[in-house]
Amino acid sequence: MEPTFNKMTPAGYQAIEQEIEALKQQRPHRIKVLAAAAALGDRSENAEYTNAKRDLGRLESRLRFLNKQLQYAQVVEPADNDKLDIGKSVTLEFLDDHDQVTYQLVGKQEANLEAQKISFTSPIGHALDGHTVNDVVTVAAPNGSYQVKIIDIQRS
């Protein structure tokens, strides 16, 4: 069976690398806390030991998850054309209320609506993929369909 690769921007890949480094720096401290808690004696009723062990386990789990993300990452540079694809920013006008908003189309691991980053696999990202400026696109969302007009596309 062929592995499935997750598309992401170079910035998204770098952010995961930085998080891995930060977690690796926290690891020795967490191990020391666990060892100190273990030295307190009876582990069956030792809340400090239980909490330290749980915290170290979560850190290790997060490291494994992030390393798998990098292992199966496909870093995608935006194409040098007029079509919207991963890594590019798009300014949209919602045709129902004429609000305008700018989003960056990113990999699903990088999606963060507060930072104006939408996944290319989301309903709006999927609908916009491959379209150009002035296209009117119908987005099929879970709560119903709506239309947006692409005002501008920029390489991020």
C-alpha positions as a printed Julia matrix, in Angstrom:
156×3 Matrix{Float64}:
   0.0    0.0     0.0
   1.34   3.4    -1.02
   1.75   5.93    1.85
  -0.43   9.03    1.74
   1.45  12.31    1.95
   0.03  15.44    3.56
   0.51  18.62    1.59
   1.75  21.61    3.56
   3.46  24.92    2.98
   7.16  25.45    3.79
   6.09  27.7     6.7
   3.9   24.91    8.1
   6.77  22.42    7.87
   9.07  24.85    9.64
   6.5   25.46   12.4
   6.34  21.72   13.11
  10.15  21.53   13.21
  10.22  24.4    15.72
   7.61  22.75   17.93
   9.62  19.51   17.9
  12.74  21.38   19.01
  10.84  23.14   21.8
   9.45  19.81   23.06
  12.9   18.19   22.94
  14.2   21.01   25.13
  11.41  20.41   27.67
  12.01  16.67   27.78
  15.04  16.57   30.17
  13.17  18.73   32.69
  10.12  16.48   32.55
  12.34  13.41   33.1
  13.93  15.05   36.15
  10.51  15.9    37.57
   9.43  12.28   37.07
  12.59  10.96   38.76
  12.14  13.33   41.7
   8.51  12.27   42.08
   9.47   8.59   41.9
  12.0    9.13   44.71
   9.19  10.22   47.02
   8.26   6.61   47.66
   5.04   4.66   47.2
   3.94   5.2    43.61
   0.42   3.86   44.06
  -0.68   6.94   46.03
   1.86   9.42   44.68
  -0.03  12.16   42.8
   3.21  13.95   41.84
   4.52  10.78   40.21
   1.24  10.11   38.41
   1.08  13.68   37.07
   4.75  13.72   36.03
   4.38  10.37   34.26
   1.24  11.6    32.46
   2.95  14.86   31.41
   5.99  13.03   30.07
   3.72  10.59   28.22
   1.84  13.47   26.58
   5.11  15.1    25.53
   6.38  11.81   24.04
   3.06  11.27   22.27
   3.13  14.78   20.79
   6.72  14.24   19.6
   5.75  10.98   17.86
   2.74  12.65   16.24
   4.78  15.63   14.96
   7.57  13.39   13.66
   4.99  11.38   11.71
   3.61  14.66   10.31
   7.09  15.51    8.98
   7.71  11.96    7.77
   4.58  12.05    5.61
   4.74  15.73    4.66
   4.83  16.88    1.07
   6.05  20.46    1.06
   4.31  22.35   -1.73
   5.59  25.61   -3.17
   2.88  27.76   -4.77
   2.93  27.55   -8.56
   3.91  30.68  -10.45
   0.58  31.11  -12.23
  -2.78  32.86  -11.76
  -4.6   29.83  -10.33
  -5.33  29.51   -6.63
  -3.54  26.66   -4.92
  -1.92  25.78   -1.61
   0.39  28.48   -0.27
  -1.34  31.4    -2.0
  -3.55  34.07   -0.43
  -6.97  34.89   -1.81
  -9.27  37.85   -1.26
 -12.91  36.83   -1.51
 -16.19  38.68   -1.67
 -19.16  36.83   -0.22
 -21.97  37.58   -2.68
 -24.77  37.35   -0.1
 -23.55  40.26    2.09
 -20.61  41.66    0.05
 -18.15  41.18    2.93
 -14.54  40.82    1.82
 -11.98  38.65    3.57
  -8.46  37.43    2.77
  -7.41  33.84    3.5
  -4.26  31.85    2.9
  -4.84  28.36    1.48
  -2.73  25.92    3.54
  -2.38  22.25    4.41
  -4.91  20.75    6.81
  -2.37  20.64    9.67
  -1.81  24.41    9.37
  -5.44  25.53    9.22
  -6.23  28.27   11.72
  -9.26  30.42   11.04
  -8.18  33.05   13.58
  -4.97  33.52   11.58
  -6.98  33.61    8.31
  -5.55  30.25    7.18
  -7.97  27.76    5.63
  -7.26  24.2     4.62
  -7.33  23.24    0.97
  -9.44  20.25    2.08
 -12.13  22.39    3.76
 -15.35  22.97    1.8
 -14.34  26.52    0.8
 -10.7   25.56    0.15
 -11.73  22.6    -2.0
 -14.19  24.74   -3.99
 -11.64  27.53   -4.59
  -8.72  25.29   -5.58
  -7.62  25.93   -9.17
  -9.84  28.97   -9.79
  -8.65  32.4   -10.94
  -9.44  36.07  -10.28
 -13.04  37.12  -11.05
 -14.34  33.54  -10.89
 -17.6   33.11   -8.99
 -17.44  29.88   -7.03
 -20.26  27.99   -5.33
 -19.21  26.52   -1.99
 -21.12  23.48   -0.77
 -20.86  23.78    3.02
 -22.59  21.6     5.65
 -25.08  24.4     6.42
 -25.91  25.07    2.78
 -24.38  26.49   -0.36
 -23.17  30.03   -0.89
 -21.25  31.92   -3.55
 -17.99  33.83   -3.38
 -16.16  35.9    -5.97
 -12.37  35.78   -6.14
 -11.13  39.39   -6.0
  -7.37  38.83   -5.8
  -4.79  36.03   -5.6
  -1.29  36.58   -4.24
   1.71  34.37   -3.63
   2.35  34.32    0.11
